[in-house]
Amino acid sequence: MSETMSDRHHARHGGDRHRGRIRSFLQPRVLLLLAQKPAHGYELMERLSREEGGALGGPGLLYRTLRHLEEEGLVRSSWDTGGNGPARRVYEITDEGRDTLHAWVVTIRRTRERLERFLADYERLFQSEERR
């Protein structure tokens, strides 16, 4: 695969410095994972790290997000005292959380459409420069 002008610019000018602007995307990701099945925080960390290529940013961000989602009534937690080891908090999505997830999907689809238009405009503009 050939390197594009945008790839070279990305590498020269800070790489992932804009990644933080998409940080709120963690909320719908967590809601979707919990819609698939209830989970404890460590399991969510593992699943997110695997899916995001390890770019989660540490457990603090996840636990703050879970706490916020719980305060908003989008998830609820309970203590799992069965099994070996210490008790673990298990999170599950609420009906309100499902409704919020559906609303996120509408927003994400709109954002995807805008991003696709942006990328098409960008590629048309810089296509001639990449040929040089």
N, C-alpha and C positions, 0 to 999 in steps of 0.2 A: 504494500500500500504506500502511495507516495505522500510525502509531507506537503501540506498546503501552506499558503501564506498565513492563514489564520493560526495553524499549528505552530509555525515558527514564531509568530508574534506572541502567542500564548506562552511559549517557553521563555522568550526573552523578557516579557513584561509582567512577571509576577505569577504566572501559572494559575493557581486556583484562588487568587485573592478575592474574586467575586463570589466564591462559593457560599459565603455567609449570607448573601442576599436570598439564597434559596433555603436557608436554615429552617424556616417555618414549614417547609415540606416534611419535616419530621413528624408533625402532628398527623397528617393524613396517612403517612406510612405506618405509624403506630396503630392508628385506628383500623387500618386494613389488616394488619397482622393480628390484632385482637379480634377482629370479625372472623378471621379464619379459625382461631382457637384462643382460649384464655392462656396466659403465659405469665411467668414471673420475670422480673427485670433482667436477670442474667440471660435468660433464654432470648428475650427481645434483643438484648445487646448482640448476642451471637448471630441471630437472624439478620439484623440490620447491618452488622459489619460484613457479613457474607454477601448480602445483596448490594451494599454500597461500596464494596471494595475496601473496607476498613476505614472509610472516611467519615465516620460518625462524629468524632470529636470528643470521645470519652464518656464515661458513665454519668457524670454530673449532668450533662445536657439531657440525657434520656430521663433520668430520675426527676429533674425539674419539669420536663415536659409531662411525664406521667402524673406528677403532683398537680400541675396546672389542669390537665384533662380531668382529673378526679374532682378538683374544686369546681370545675365547670359542669360536672355531672355527666361527662361524656364517657368516663370509665368508672368502674368501682373496683375496689380491692378487698381481699379477705386473706386471712392468714392460713397457709397450708401447714399444718402441724404433723401431718402423716409422713411417713418415710424416715429415712436416716438424716441426721444432721439437724441444724437449727431450723426453726420455722421460717417460711418464705412467704412474702406477700405475692399473691397471684392477682393479676389484673384481668378484667373482662370488660368488653364494650357494653354500653347501655343502649336502650332504644334511642335516646337522644344522641348518643354517639354515632349510631348508624345513620340517623338523619343528617348529622353534621358531615359524615363521610360522603353521603350522597351529594351534599352541597359542595364539598371540596372537589368532587369529580367534575361537576359543572364548571367550576372555576378553573380547574386544571385543563379541561378540554379547551376552554376559551384561551387560556394562556398558550397552549400548544399551537392553536391556530395563529395567534399573533407571532409566536416564535418562528413558525414555518414561513410566514410572510416576510419576517425580518431576514431570515436566512436566505430566502430566495432573492430578495433585494440585494443583500450583501454579495451573494455569489454572482449575480448579474453585474454588479458594479466592479468587483475585483477579478472577475474571470479573465479579463484581458491582461491584467497585471500578472496573474499566475502563469500565463502562457509564455511570458518573456523569460 
